[in-house]
């Protein structure tokens, strides 16, 4: 057996609070999703004014980033070259999902939806930055 790092509820709360603060600072109405390393939802928050679809998209971005261990921007760019990647199971290749790496391992991911994709990613990175 080996030990591996995992996200705690406290980690998740810190990331969501930092993401929420980044969104509020810019007056962006978004949904924020945090998943574990297997893509299972740990936390989902739809801020006031965020559209209903943003919750599902944020979770999909987070799930894709976690299970592939890559930012969803990678897949968005890759699909342009090889559209067959759209057929990957449970894949949402839209920028705004970022894996959470710790000691060289993916411990989960955060996905954001509600504004421009690069702004979604900015919010997600602010959340990850809260872990230090």
CNS distance restraints for C-alpha pairs under 8 A (distance, minus, plus):
assign (resid   5 and name CA) (resid 102 and name CA) 7.24 0.50 0.50
assign (resid   5 and name CA) (resid 105 and name CA) 7.72 0.50 0.50
assign (resid   5 and name CA) (resid 107 and name CA) 6.61 0.50 0.50
assign (resid   6 and name CA) (resid  36 and name CA) 7.78 0.50 0.50
assign (resid   6 and name CA) (resid 107 and name CA) 5.34 0.50 0.50
assign (resid   6 and name CA) (resid 108 and name CA) 7.92 0.50 0.50
assign (resid   7 and name CA) (resid  11 and name CA) 5.95 0.50 0.50
assign (resid   7 and name CA) (resid  12 and name CA) 6.88 0.50 0.50
assign (resid   7 and name CA) (resid  36 and name CA) 6.97 0.50 0.50
assign (resid   7 and name CA) (resid 107 and name CA) 6.15 0.50 0.50
assign (resid   7 and name CA) (resid 108 and name CA) 7.14 0.50 0.50
assign (resid   8 and name CA) (resid  12 and name CA) 6.37 0.50 0.50
assign (resid   9 and name CA) (resid  13 and name CA) 6.18 0.50 0.50
assign (resid  10 and name CA) (resid  14 and name CA) 6.23 0.50 0.50
assign (resid  11 and name CA) (resid  15 and name CA) 6.29 0.50 0.50
assign (resid  11 and name CA) (resid 131 and name CA) 6.74 0.50 0.50
assign (resid  12 and name CA) (resid  16 and name CA) 6.16 0.50 0.50
assign (resid  12 and name CA) (resid  34 and name CA) 6.92 0.50 0.50
assign (resid  12 and name CA) (resid  42 and name CA) 7.61 0.50 0.50
assign (resid  12 and name CA) (resid  43 and name CA) 7.24 0.50 0.50
assign (resid  13 and name CA) (resid  17 and name CA) 6.03 0.50 0.50
assign (resid  14 and name CA) (resid  18 and name CA) 6.20 0.50 0.50
assign (resid  14 and name CA) (resid 127 and name CA) 7.30 0.50 0.50
assign (resid  14 and name CA) (resid 130 and name CA) 6.18 0.50 0.50
assign (resid  14 and name CA) (resid 131 and name CA) 7.09 0.50 0.50
assign (resid  15 and name CA) (resid  19 and name CA) 6.06 0.50 0.50
assign (resid  15 and name CA) (resid 126 and name CA) 7.64 0.50 0.50
assign (resid  15 and name CA) (resid 127 and name CA) 4.03 0.50 0.50
assign (resid  15 and name CA) (resid 128 and name CA) 5.83 0.50 0.50
assign (resid  15 and name CA) (resid 129 and name CA) 7.66 0.50 0.50
assign (resid  15 and name CA) (resid 130 and name CA) 5.68 0.50 0.50
assign (resid  15 and name CA) (resid 131 and name CA) 6.89 0.50 0.50
assign (resid  16 and name CA) (resid  20 and name CA) 5.90 0.50 0.50
assign (resid  16 and name CA) (resid  32 and name CA) 6.99 0.50 0.50
assign (resid  16 and name CA) (resid  34 and name CA) 7.89 0.50 0.50
assign (resid  16 and name CA) (resid 127 and name CA) 6.02 0.50 0.50
assign (resid  17 and name CA) (resid  21 and name CA) 6.13 0.50 0.50
assign (resid  17 and name CA) (resid 127 and name CA) 7.31 0.50 0.50
assign (resid  18 and name CA) (resid  22 and name CA) 6.24 0.50 0.50
assign (resid  18 and name CA) (resid 126 and name CA) 6.02 0.50 0.50
assign (resid  18 and name CA) (resid 127 and name CA) 4.86 0.50 0.50
assign (resid  18 and name CA) (resid 130 and name CA) 6.16 0.50 0.50
assign (resid  19 and name CA) (resid  23 and name CA) 6.22 0.50 0.50
assign (resid  19 and name CA) (resid  32 and name CA) 7.49 0.50 0.50
assign (resid  19 and name CA) (resid 123 and name CA) 5.16 0.50 0.50
assign (resid  19 and name CA) (resid 124 and name CA) 6.14 0.50 0.50
assign (resid  19 and name CA) (resid 125 and name CA) 7.86 0.50 0.50
assign (resid  19 and name CA) (resid 126 and name CA) 5.58 0.50 0.50
assign (resid  19 and name CA) (resid 127 and name CA) 4.52 0.50 0.50
assign (resid  20 and name CA) (resid  24 and name CA) 6.07 0.50 0.50
assign (resid  20 and name CA) (resid  32 and name CA) 7.95 0.50 0.50
assign (resid  20 and name CA) (resid  47 and name CA) 8.00 0.50 0.50
assign (resid  20 and name CA) (resid 123 and name CA) 7.79 0.50 0.50
assign (resid  21 and name CA) (resid  25 and name CA) 5.99 0.50 0.50
assign (resid  22 and name CA) (resid  26 and name CA) 6.51 0.50 0.50
assign (resid  22 and name CA) (resid 123 and name CA) 5.79 0.50 0.50
assign (resid  22 and name CA) (resid 126 and name CA) 6.64 0.50 0.50
assign (resid  23 and name CA) (resid  27 and name CA) 5.94 0.50 0.50
assign (resid  23 and name CA) (resid  28 and name CA) 4.88 0.50 0.50
assign (resid  23 and name CA) (resid  29 and name CA) 6.83 0.50 0.50
assign (resid  23 and name CA) (resid  30 and name CA) 7.21 0.50 0.50
assign (resid  23 and name CA) (resid 123 and name CA) 6.33 0.50 0.50
assign (resid  24 and name CA) (resid  28 and name CA) 6.04 0.50 0.50
assign (resid  24 and name CA) (resid  29 and name CA) 7.74 0.50 0.50
assign (resid  28 and name CA) (resid 114 and name CA) 7.44 0.50 0.50
assign (resid  28 and name CA) (resid 115 and name CA) 6.69 0.50 0.50
assign (resid  29 and name CA) (resid  47 and name CA) 5.83 0.50 0.50
assign (resid  29 and name CA) (resid  48 and name CA) 6.43 0.50 0.50
assign (resid  29 and name CA) (resid  49 and name CA) 5.44 0.50 0.50
assign (resid  29 and name CA) (resid  50 and name CA) 4.67 0.50 0.50
assign (resid  29 and name CA) (resid 114 and name CA) 6.10 0.50 0.50
assign (resid  29 and name CA) (resid 115 and name CA) 7.34 0.50 0.50
assign (resid  30 and name CA) (resid  46 and name CA) 6.22 0.50 0.50
assign (resid  30 and name CA) (resid  47 and name CA) 5.66 0.50 0.50
assign (resid  30 and name CA) (resid  48 and name CA) 8.00 0.50 0.50
assign (resid  30 and name CA) (resid  49 and name CA) 7.67 0.50 0.50
assign (resid  30 and name CA) (resid  50 and name CA) 4.93 0.50 0.50
assign (resid  30 and name CA) (resid  51 and name CA) 7.69 0.50 0.50
assign (resid  30 and name CA) (resid  54 and name CA) 6.75 0.50 0.50
assign (resid  30 and name CA) (resid 112 and name CA) 6.66 0.50 0.50
assign (resid  30 and name CA) (resid 113 and name CA) 5.45 0.50 0.50
assign (resid  30 and name CA) (resid 114 and name CA) 4.28 0.50 0.50
assign (resid  30 and name CA) (resid 115 and name CA) 6.78 0.50 0.50
assign (resid  30 and name CA) (resid 120 and name CA) 7.99 0.50 0.50
assign (resid  31 and name CA) (resid  44 and name CA) 7.20 0.50 0.50
assign (resid  31 and name CA) (resid  45 and name CA) 5.49 0.50 0.50
assign (resid  31 and name CA) (resid  46 and name CA) 4.11 0.50 0.50
assign (resid  31 and name CA) (resid  47 and name CA) 5.86 0.50 0.50
assign (resid  31 and name CA) (resid  50 and name CA) 6.41 0.50 0.50
assign (resid  31 and name CA) (resid  54 and name CA) 5.61 0.50 0.50
assign (resid  31 and name CA) (resid  55 and name CA) 5.20 0.50 0.50
assign (resid  31 and name CA) (resid  58 and name CA) 6.10 0.50 0.50
assign (resid  31 and name CA) (resid 112 and name CA) 5.64 0.50 0.50
assign (resid  31 and name CA) (resid 113 and name CA) 5.44 0.50 0.50
assign (resid  31 and name CA) (resid 114 and name CA) 6.42 0.50 0.50
assign (resid  32 and name CA) (resid  43 and name CA) 7.94 0.50 0.50
assign (resid  32 and name CA) (resid  44 and name CA) 5.73 0.50 0.50
assign (resid  32 and name CA) (resid  45 and name CA) 5.24 0.50 0.50
assign (resid  32 and name CA) (resid  46 and name CA) 6.43 0.50 0.50
assign (resid  32 and name CA) (resid  55 and name CA) 7.20 0.50 0.50
assign (resid  32 and name CA) (resid  58 and name CA) 5.92 0.50 0.50
assign (resid  32 and name CA) (resid  59 and name CA) 7.63 0.50 0.50
assign (resid  32 and name CA) (resid 110 and name CA) 7.19 0.50 0.50
assign (resid  32 and name CA) (resid 111 and name CA) 5.90 0.50 0.50
assign (resid  32 and name CA) (resid 112 and name CA) 4.68 0.50 0.50
assign (resid  32 and name CA) (resid 113 and name CA) 6.89 0.50 0.50
assign (resid  32 and name CA) (resid 124 and name CA) 7.91 0.50 0.50
assign (resid  33 and name CA) (resid  41 and name CA) 7.17 0.50 0.50
assign (resid  33 and name CA) (resid  42 and name CA) 7.66 0.50 0.50
assign (resid  33 and name CA) (resid  43 and name CA) 5.65 0.50 0.50
assign (resid  33 and name CA) (resid  44 and name CA) 4.42 0.50 0.50
assign (resid  33 and name CA) (resid  45 and name CA) 6.50 0.50 0.50
assign (resid  33 and name CA) (resid  55 and name CA) 7.52 0.50 0.50
assign (resid  33 and name CA) (resid  58 and name CA) 5.53 0.50 0.50
assign (resid  33 and name CA) (resid  59 and name CA) 5.14 0.50 0.50
assign (resid  33 and name CA) (resid  62 and name CA) 6.38 0.50 0.50
assign (resid  33 and name CA) (resid 110 and name CA) 5.59 0.50 0.50
assign (resid  33 and name CA) (resid 111 and name CA) 5.13 0.50 0.50
assign (resid  33 and name CA) (resid 112 and name CA) 6.37 0.50 0.50
assign (resid  34 and name CA) (resid  41 and name CA) 6.10 0.50 0.50
assign (resid  34 and name CA) (resid  42 and name CA) 5.55 0.50 0.50
assign (resid  34 and name CA) (resid  43 and name CA) 5.15 0.50 0.50
assign (resid  34 and name CA) (resid  44 and name CA) 6.52 0.50 0.50
assign (resid  34 and name CA) (resid  59 and name CA) 7.34 0.50 0.50
assign (resid  34 and name CA) (resid  62 and name CA) 6.39 0.50 0.50
assign (resid  34 and name CA) (resid 108 and name CA) 7.24 0.50 0.50
assign (resid  34 and name CA) (resid 109 and name CA) 5.78 0.50 0.50
assign (resid  34 and name CA) (resid 110 and name CA) 4.47 0.50 0.50
assign (resid  34 and name CA) (resid 111 and name CA) 6.49 0.50 0.50
assign (resid  35 and name CA) (resid  39 and name CA) 5.10 0.50 0.50
assign (resid  35 and name CA) (resid  40 and name CA) 5.05 0.50 0.50
assign (resid  35 and name CA) (resid  41 and name CA) 4.31 0.50 0.50
assign (resid  35 and name CA) (resid  42 and name CA) 5.00 0.50 0.50
assign (resid  35 and name CA) (resid  43 and name CA) 6.92 0.50 0.50
assign (resid  35 and name CA) (resid  59 and name CA) 7.70 0.50 0.50
assign (resid  35 and name CA) (resid  62 and name CA) 6.21 0.50 0.50
assign (resid  35 and name CA) (resid  63 and name CA) 6.47 0.50 0.50
assign (resid  35 and name CA) (resid  66 and name CA) 7.26 0.50 0.50
assign (resid  35 and name CA) (resid 108 and name CA) 5.35 0.50 0.50
assign (resid  35 and name CA) (resid 109 and name CA) 5.42 0.50 0.50
assign (resid  35 and name CA) (resid 110 and name CA) 6.45 0.50 0.50
assign (resid  36 and name CA) (resid  40 and name CA) 5.43 0.50 0.50
assign (resid  36 and name CA) (resid  41 and name CA) 6.62 0.50 0.50
assign (resid  36 and name CA) (resid  42 and name CA) 6.52 0.50 0.50
assign (resid  36 and name CA) (resid  66 and name CA) 7.12 0.50 0.50
assign (resid  36 and name CA) (resid 107 and name CA) 6.06 0.50 0.50
assign (resid  36 and name CA) (resid 108 and name CA) 3.99 0.50 0.50
assign (resid  36 and name CA) (resid 109 and name CA) 6.56 0.50 0.50
assign (resid  37 and name CA) (resid  66 and name CA) 5.35 0.50 0.50
assign (resid  37 and name CA) (resid  67 and name CA) 6.66 0.50 0.50
assign (resid  37 and name CA) (resid 106 and name CA) 5.98 0.50 0.50
assign (resid  37 and name CA) (resid 107 and name CA) 4.71 0.50 0.50
assign (resid  37 and name CA) (resid 108 and name CA) 3.93 0.50 0.50
assign (resid  37 and name CA) (resid 109 and name CA) 7.02 0.50 0.50
assign (resid  38 and name CA) (resid  63 and name CA) 7.61 0.50 0.50
assign (resid  38 and name CA) (resid  66 and name CA) 6.34 0.50 0.50
assign (resid  38 and name CA) (resid  67 and name CA) 5.76 0.50 0.50
assign (resid  38 and name CA) (resid 108 and name CA) 7.17 0.50 0.50
assign (resid  39 and name CA) (resid  62 and name CA) 6.96 0.50 0.50
assign (resid  39 and name CA) (resid  63 and name CA) 4.26 0.50 0.50
assign (resid  39 and name CA) (resid  64 and name CA) 7.25 0.50 0.50
assign (resid  39 and name CA) (resid  66 and name CA) 5.41 0.50 0.50
assign (resid  39 and name CA) (resid  67 and name CA) 5.93 0.50 0.50
assign (resid  39 and name CA) (resid 108 and name CA) 6.89 0.50 0.50
assign (resid  39 and name CA) (resid 109 and name CA) 7.54 0.50 0.50
assign (resid  40 and name CA) (resid  63 and name CA) 7.02 0.50 0.50
assign (resid  41 and name CA) (resid  59 and name CA) 7.27 0.50 0.50
assign (resid  41 and name CA) (resid  63 and name CA) 7.98 0.50 0.50
assign (resid  44 and name CA) (resid  55 and name CA) 7.24 0.50 0.50
assign (resid  44 and name CA) (resid  59 and name CA) 7.45 0.50 0.50
assign (resid  45 and name CA) (resid  55 and name CA) 7.42 0.50 0.50
assign (resid  46 and name CA) (resid  50 and name CA) 6.13 0.50 0.50
assign (resid  46 and name CA) (resid  54 and name CA) 7.61 0.50 0.50
assign (resid  46 and name CA) (resid  55 and name CA) 6.12 0.50 0.50
assign (resid  50 and name CA) (resid  54 and name CA) 6.64 0.50 0.50
assign (resid  50 and name CA) (resid 114 and name CA) 6.26 0.50 0.50
assign (resid  51 and name CA) (resid  55 and name CA) 7.71 0.50 0.50
assign (resid  51 and name CA) (resid 114 and name CA) 7.14 0.50 0.50
assign (resid  52 and name CA) (resid  56 and name CA) 7.76 0.50 0.50
assign (resid  53 and name CA) (resid  57 and name CA) 6.34 0.50 0.50
assign (resid  54 and name CA) (resid  58 and name CA) 5.89 0.50 0.50
assign (resid  54 and name CA) (resid 112 and name CA) 7.88 0.50 0.50
assign (resid  54 and name CA) (resid 113 and name CA) 5.08 0.50 0.50
assign (resid  54 and name CA) (resid 114 and name CA) 5.58 0.50 0.50
assign (resid  55 and name CA) (resid  59 and name CA) 6.32 0.50 0.50
assign (resid  55 and name CA) (resid 113 and name CA) 7.14 0.50 0.50
assign (resid  56 and name CA) (resid  60 and name CA) 6.16 0.50 0.50
assign (resid  57 and name CA) (resid  61 and name CA) 6.11 0.50 0.50
assign (resid  57 and name CA) (resid  92 and name CA) 7.94 0.50 0.50
assign (resid  57 and name CA) (resid 112 and name CA) 7.65 0.50 0.50
assign (resid  57 and name CA) (resid 113 and name CA) 6.08 0.50 0.50
assign (resid  58 and name CA) (resid  62 and name CA) 6.23 0.50 0.50
assign (resid  58 and name CA) (resid  96 and name CA) 7.71 0.50 0.50
assign (resid  58 and name CA) (resid  97 and name CA) 7.48 0.50 0.50
assign (resid  58 and name CA) (resid 110 and name CA) 8.00 0.50 0.50
assign (resid  58 and name CA) (resid 111 and name CA) 4.66 0.50 0.50
assign (resid  58 and name CA) (resid 112 and name CA) 4.54 0.50 0.50
assign (resid  58 and name CA) (resid 113 and name CA) 4.87 0.50 0.50
assign (resid  59 and name CA) (resid  63 and name CA) 6.06 0.50 0.50
assign (resid  59 and name CA) (resid 111 and name CA) 6.06 0.50 0.50
assign (resid  59 and name CA) (resid 112 and name CA) 7.73 0.50 0.50
assign (resid  60 and name CA) (resid  64 and name CA) 6.10 0.50 0.50
assign (resid  60 and name CA) (resid  90 and name CA) 7.65 0.50 0.50
assign (resid  60 and name CA) (resid  91 and name CA) 7.30 0.50 0.50
assign (resid  60 and name CA) (resid  92 and name CA) 5.83 0.50 0.50
assign (resid  60 and name CA) (resid 111 and name CA) 7.41 0.50 0.50
assign (resid  61 and name CA) (resid  65 and name CA) 6.22 0.50 0.50
assign (resid  61 and name CA) (resid  72 and name CA) 6.53 0.50 0.50
assign (resid  61 and name CA) (resid  91 and name CA) 7.90 0.50 0.50
assign (resid  61 and name CA) (resid  92 and name CA) 5.68 0.50 0.50
assign (resid  61 and name CA) (resid  93 and name CA) 7.31 0.50 0.50
assign (resid  61 and name CA) (resid  94 and name CA) 6.86 0.50 0.50
assign (resid  61 and name CA) (resid  95 and name CA) 7.61 0.50 0.50
assign (resid  61 and name CA) (resid  96 and name CA) 6.41 0.50 0.50
assign (resid  61 and name CA) (resid  97 and name CA) 4.58 0.50 0.50
assign (resid  61 and name CA) (resid  98 and name CA) 7.91 0.50 0.50
assign (resid  61 and name CA) (resid 110 and name CA) 7.65 0.50 0.50
assign (resid  61 and name CA) (resid 111 and name CA) 4.98 0.50 0.50
assign (resid  61 and name CA) (resid 112 and name CA) 7.21 0.50 0.50
assign (resid  62 and name CA) (resid  66 and name CA) 6.16 0.50 0.50
assign (resid  62 and name CA) (resid  97 and name CA) 4.92 0.50 0.50
assign (resid  62 and name CA) (resid  98 and name CA) 6.69 0.50 0.50
assign (resid  62 and name CA) (resid  99 and name CA) 7.45 0.50 0.50
assign (resid  62 and name CA) (resid 109 and name CA) 5.13 0.50 0.50
assign (resid  62 and name CA) (resid 110 and name CA) 4.80 0.50 0.50
assign (resid  62 and name CA) (resid 111 and name CA) 4.08 0.50 0.50
assign (resid  62 and name CA) (resid 112 and name CA) 7.66 0.50 0.50
assign (resid  63 and name CA) (resid  67 and name CA) 6.18 0.50 0.50
assign (resid  63 and name CA) (resid  90 and name CA) 7.84 0.50 0.50
assign (resid  63 and name CA) (resid  91 and name CA) 7.89 0.50 0.50
assign (resid  63 and name CA) (resid 109 and name CA) 7.00 0.50 0.50
assign (resid  63 and name CA) (resid 111 and name CA) 7.82 0.50 0.50
assign (resid  64 and name CA) (resid  68 and name CA) 5.98 0.50 0.50
assign (resid  64 and name CA) (resid  70 and name CA) 7.98 0.50 0.50
assign (resid  64 and name CA) (resid  72 and name CA) 6.72 0.50 0.50
assign (resid  64 and name CA) (resid  90 and name CA) 6.88 0.50 0.50
assign (resid  64 and name CA) (resid  91 and name CA) 5.32 0.50 0.50
assign (resid  64 and name CA) (resid  92 and name CA) 6.01 0.50 0.50
assign (resid  64 and name CA) (resid  93 and name CA) 7.54 0.50 0.50
assign (resid  64 and name CA) (resid  97 and name CA) 7.28 0.50 0.50
assign (resid  65 and name CA) (resid  69 and name CA) 5.46 0.50 0.50
assign (resid  65 and name CA) (resid  70 and name CA) 5.15 0.50 0.50
assign (resid  65 and name CA) (resid  71 and name CA) 5.22 0.50 0.50
assign (resid  65 and name CA) (resid  72 and name CA) 5.66 0.50 0.50
assign (resid  65 and name CA) (resid  97 and name CA) 5.51 0.50 0.50
assign (resid  65 and name CA) (resid  98 and name CA) 5.45 0.50 0.50
assign (resid  65 and name CA) (resid  99 and name CA) 5.08 0.50 0.50
assign (resid  65 and name CA) (resid 109 and name CA) 5.92 0.50 0.50
assign (resid  65 and name CA) (resid 110 and name CA) 7.73 0.50 0.50
assign (resid  65 and name CA) (resid 111 and name CA) 7.94 0.50 0.50
assign (resid  66 and name CA) (resid  70 and name CA) 7.18 0.50 0.50
assign (resid  66 and name CA) (resid  98 and name CA) 7.64 0.50 0.50
assign (resid  66 and name CA) (resid  99 and name CA) 5.35 0.50 0.50
assign (resid  66 and name CA) (resid 100 and name CA) 7.73 0.50 0.50
assign (resid  66 and name CA) (resid 106 and name CA) 6.99 0.50 0.50
assign (resid  66 and name CA) (resid 107 and name CA) 7.80 0.50 0.50
assign (resid  66 and name CA) (resid 108 and name CA) 5.27 0.50 0.50
assign (resid  66 and name CA) (resid 109 and name CA) 5.01 0.50 0.50
assign (resid  69 and name CA) (resid  99 and name CA) 5.79 0.50 0.50
assign (resid  69 and name CA) (resid 106 and name CA) 6.35 0.50 0.50
assign (resid  70 and name CA) (resid  74 and name CA) 6.64 0.50 0.50
assign (resid  70 and name CA) (resid  75 and name CA) 7.98 0.50 0.50
assign (resid  70 and name CA) (resid  98 and name CA) 6.82 0.50 0.50
assign (resid  70 and name CA) (resid  99 and name CA) 6.03 0.50 0.50
assign (resid  71 and name CA) (resid  75 and name CA) 7.41 0.50 0.50
assign (resid  71 and name CA) (resid  95 and name CA) 7.32 0.50 0.50
assign (resid  71 and name CA) (resid  96 and name CA) 7.63 0.50 0.50
assign (resid  71 and name CA) (resid  97 and name CA) 5.58 0.50 0.50
assign (resid  71 and name CA) (resid  98 and name CA) 4.45 0.50 0.50
assign (resid  71 and name CA) (resid  99 and name CA) 6.00 0.50 0.50
assign (resid  72 and name CA) (resid  76 and name CA) 6.24 0.50 0.50
assign (resid  72 and name CA) (resid  92 and name CA) 7.34 0.50 0.50
assign (resid  72 and name CA) (resid  93 and name CA) 5.33 0.50 0.50
assign (resid  72 and name CA) (resid  94 and name CA) 5.63 0.50 0.50
assign (resid  72 and name CA) (resid  95 and name CA) 4.90 0.50 0.50
assign (resid  72 and name CA) (resid  96 and name CA) 6.33 0.50 0.50
assign (resid  72 and name CA) (resid  97 and name CA) 5.09 0.50 0.50
assign (resid  72 and name CA) (resid  98 and name CA) 6.55 0.50 0.50
assign (resid  73 and name CA) (resid  77 and name CA) 6.21 0.50 0.50
assign (resid  73 and name CA) (resid  93 and name CA) 6.86 0.50 0.50
assign (resid  73 and name CA) (resid  94 and name CA) 6.15 0.50 0.50
assign (resid  73 and name CA) (resid  95 and name CA) 4.19 0.50 0.50
assign (resid  73 and name CA) (resid  96 and name CA) 7.01 0.50 0.50
assign (resid  73 and name CA) (resid  97 and name CA) 7.53 0.50 0.50
assign (resid  74 and name CA) (resid  78 and name CA) 6.08 0.50 0.50
assign (resid  74 and name CA) (resid  93 and name CA) 7.81 0.50 0.50
assign (resid  74 and name CA) (resid  95 and name CA) 7.86 0.50 0.50
assign (resid  75 and name CA) (resid  79 and name CA) 5.97 0.50 0.50
assign (resid  75 and name CA) (resid  85 and name CA) 7.79 0.50 0.50
assign (resid  75 and name CA) (resid  93 and name CA) 4.86 0.50 0.50
assign (resid  75 and name CA) (resid  94 and name CA) 7.24 0.50 0.50
assign (resid  76 and name CA) (resid  80 and name CA) 6.93 0.50 0.50
assign (resid  76 and name CA) (resid  93 and name CA) 4.57 0.50 0.50
assign (resid  76 and name CA) (resid  94 and name CA) 5.31 0.50 0.50
assign (resid  76 and name CA) (resid  95 and name CA) 6.46 0.50 0.50
assign (resid  77 and name CA) (resid  81 and name CA) 7.17 0.50 0.50
assign (resid  78 and name CA) (resid  82 and name CA) 6.14 0.50 0.50
assign (resid  78 and name CA) (resid  83 and name CA) 7.78 0.50 0.50
assign (resid  78 and name CA) (resid  85 and name CA) 7.45 0.50 0.50
assign (resid  79 and name CA) (resid  83 and name CA) 4.59 0.50 0.50
assign (resid  79 and name CA) (resid  84 and name CA) 7.08 0.50 0.50
assign (resid  79 and name CA) (resid  85 and name CA) 5.62 0.50 0.50
assign (resid  79 and name CA) (resid  86 and name CA) 6.60 0.50 0.50
assign (resid  79 and name CA) (resid  93 and name CA) 7.50 0.50 0.50
assign (resid  84 and name CA) (resid  88 and name CA) 7.68 0.50 0.50
assign (resid  86 and name CA) (resid  91 and name CA) 6.99 0.50 0.50
assign (resid  86 and name CA) (resid  92 and name CA) 7.91 0.50 0.50
assign (resid  86 and name CA) (resid  93 and name CA) 7.51 0.50 0.50
assign (resid  87 and name CA) (resid  91 and name CA) 7.68 0.50 0.50
assign (resid  94 and name CA) (resid 117 and name CA) 7.12 0.50 0.50
assign (resid  95 and name CA) (resid 117 and name CA) 5.13 0.50 0.50
assign (resid  95 and name CA) (resid 118 and name CA) 6.50 0.50 0.50
assign (resid  95 and name CA) (resid 120 and name CA) 7.40 0.50 0.50
assign (resid  95 and name CA) (resid 121 and name CA) 6.50 0.50 0.50
assign (resid  96 and name CA) (resid 111 and name CA) 5.64 0.50 0.50
assign (resid  96 and name CA) (resid 112 and name CA) 5.46 0.50 0.50
assign (resid  96 and name CA) (resid 113 and name CA) 6.77 0.50 0.50
assign (resid  96 and name CA) (resid 117 and name CA) 5.49 0.50 0.50
assign (resid  96 and name CA) (resid 118 and name CA) 6.59 0.50 0.50
assign (resid  96 and name CA) (resid 119 and name CA) 7.60 0.50 0.50
assign (resid  96 and name CA) (resid 120 and name CA) 4.73 0.50 0.50
assign (resid  96 and name CA) (resid 121 and name CA) 4.03 0.50 0.50
assign (resid  96 and name CA) (resid 122 and name CA) 7.77 0.50 0.50
assign (resid  96 and name CA) (resid 124 and name CA) 6.82 0.50 0.50
assign (resid  97 and name CA) (resid 109 and name CA) 6.92 0.50 0.50
assign (resid  97 and name CA) (resid 110 and name CA) 5.70 0.50 0.50
assign (resid  97 and name CA) (resid 111 and name CA) 4.10 0.50 0.50
assign (resid  97 and name CA) (resid 112 and name CA) 6.46 0.50 0.50
assign (resid  97 and name CA) (resid 120 and name CA) 7.92 0.50 0.50
assign (resid  97 and name CA) (resid 121 and name CA) 6.41 0.50 0.50
assign (resid  97 and name CA) (resid 124 and name CA) 6.95 0.50 0.50
assign (resid  98 and name CA) (resid 109 and name CA) 5.51 0.50 0.50
assign (resid  98 and name CA) (resid 110 and name CA) 5.54 0.50 0.50
assign (resid  98 and name CA) (resid 111 and name CA) 6.41 0.50 0.50
assign (resid  98 and name CA) (resid 121 and name CA) 7.18 0.50 0.50
assign (resid  98 and name CA) (resid 124 and name CA) 6.63 0.50 0.50
assign (resid  98 and name CA) (resid 125 and name CA) 7.24 0.50 0.50
assign (resid  99 and name CA) (resid 106 and name CA) 6.45 0.50 0.50
assign (resid  99 and name CA) (resid 107 and name CA) 7.73 0.50 0.50
assign (resid  99 and name CA) (resid 108 and name CA) 5.91 0.50 0.50
assign (resid  99 and name CA) (resid 109 and name CA) 4.06 0.50 0.50
assign (resid  99 and name CA) (resid 110 and name CA) 6.49 0.50 0.50
assign (resid 100 and name CA) (resid 106 and name CA) 5.63 0.50 0.50
assign (resid 100 and name CA) (resid 107 and name CA) 5.73 0.50 0.50
assign (resid 100 and name CA) (resid 108 and name CA) 5.19 0.50 0.50
assign (resid 100 and name CA) (resid 109 and name CA) 4.92 0.50 0.50
assign (resid 100 and name CA) (resid 110 and name CA) 7.20 0.50 0.50
assign (resid 100 and name CA) (resid 128 and name CA) 6.67 0.50 0.50
assign (resid 101 and name CA) (resid 105 and name CA) 5.33 0.50 0.50
assign (resid 101 and name CA) (resid 106 and name CA) 4.47 0.50 0.50
assign (resid 101 and name CA) (resid 107 and name CA) 5.99 0.50 0.50
assign (resid 101 and name CA) (resid 108 and name CA) 7.49 0.50 0.50
assign (resid 102 and name CA) (resid 106 and name CA) 6.36 0.50 0.50
assign (resid 102 and name CA) (resid 107 and name CA) 6.66 0.50 0.50
assign (resid 110 and name CA) (resid 124 and name CA) 5.88 0.50 0.50
assign (resid 110 and name CA) (resid 127 and name CA) 7.79 0.50 0.50
assign (resid 110 and name CA) (resid 128 and name CA) 7.75 0.50 0.50
assign (resid 111 and name CA) (resid 120 and name CA) 7.69 0.50 0.50
assign (resid 111 and name CA) (resid 121 and name CA) 7.67 0.50 0.50
assign (resid 111 and name CA) (resid 124 and name CA) 6.18 0.50 0.50
assign (resid 112 and name CA) (resid 120 and name CA) 5.05 0.50 0.50
assign (resid 112 and name CA) (resid 121 and name CA) 6.81 0.50 0.50
assign (resid 112 and name CA) (resid 123 and name CA) 6.98 0.50 0.50
assign (resid 112 and name CA) (resid 124 and name CA) 6.11 0.50 0.50
assign (resid 113 and name CA) (resid 117 and name CA) 7.36 0.50 0.50
assign (resid 113 and name CA) (resid 120 and name CA) 5.66 0.50 0.50
assign (resid 114 and name CA) (resid 120 and name CA) 6.99 0.50 0.50
assign (resid 115 and name CA) (resid 119 and name CA) 6.18 0.50 0.50
assign (resid 115 and name CA) (resid 120 and name CA) 6.05 0.50 0.50
assign (resid 116 and name CA) (resid 120 and name CA) 6.24 0.50 0.50
assign (resid 117 and name CA) (resid 121 and name CA) 6.31 0.50 0.50
assign (resid 118 and name CA) (resid 122 and name CA) 6.22 0.50 0.50
assign (resid 119 and name CA) (resid 123 and name CA) 6.35 0.50 0.50
assign (resid 120 and name CA) (resid 124 and name CA) 6.33 0.50 0.50
assign (resid 121 and name CA) (resid 125 and name CA) 6.06 0.50 0.50
assign (resid 122 and name CA) (resid 126 and name CA) 6.26 0.50 0.50
assign (resid 123 and name CA) (resid 127 and name CA) 6.44 0.50 0.50
assign (resid 124 and name CA) (resid 128 and name CA) 6.43 0.50 0.50
assign (resid 125 and name CA) (resid 129 and name CA) 5.99 0.50 0.50
assign (resid 126 and name CA) (resid 130 and name CA) 6.61 0.50 0.50
assign (resid 127 and name CA) (resid 131 and name CA) 7.59 0.50 0.50
assign (resid 128 and name CA) (resid 132 and name CA) 7.77 0.50 0.50
